[in-house]
């Protein structure tokens, strides 16, 4: 009976820990452009490795929370606008010169 009670308490602590970690994550930000036709560009994706702290429960005489540093990939999506070519590159009819 006692081990069942301990197991229930540990499960509740683990669920609470995951709920708090999920709550601390930043929401996804959606970027919208005012006029998509006026600004031309491309979306670039890069992957970085960043560290985060994870709480683990270790059993000693009592269950103790231990913090562990974990590395994982983070995807970053960025919008890079493509600038217009300089006036010097354009012919009188508006087409690009030599391209």
FENSULQUI-V158617 format. One record per pair of residues at least 12 apart in sequence whose C-alpha atoms are under 10 Angstrom apart, sorted by the first residue. I is the first residue (numbers start at 0). J is the second residue. If there is no record, write none. Layout:
i=(I	I)
j=(J	J)
//
This chain:
i=(5	5	8	9	9	12	12	12	13	13	13	13	16	16	16	16	16	17	17	20	20	20	30	30	38	38	38	38	38	39	39	39	39	39	39	40	40	40	40	40	41	41	41	41	41	42	42	42	42	42	43	43	43	43	43	44	44	44	44	44	45	45	45	45	45	45	46	46	46	46	46	46	47	47	47	47	47	48	48	48	48	48	49	49	49	49	49	50	50	50	50	50	50	51	51	51	51	51	51	52	52	52	52	52	52	53	53	53	53	53	54	54	54	55)
j=(61	62	62	56	62	56	62	64	54	55	56	64	53	54	55	56	64	53	54	52	53	54	77	78	79	80	81	82	83	78	79	80	81	82	83	78	79	80	81	82	77	78	79	80	81	76	77	78	79	80	75	76	77	78	79	74	75	76	77	78	72	73	74	75	76	77	71	72	73	74	75	76	71	72	73	74	75	70	71	72	73	74	69	70	71	72	73	68	69	70	71	72	73	66	67	68	69	70	71	65	66	67	68	69	70	65	66	67	68	69	66	67	68	67)
//
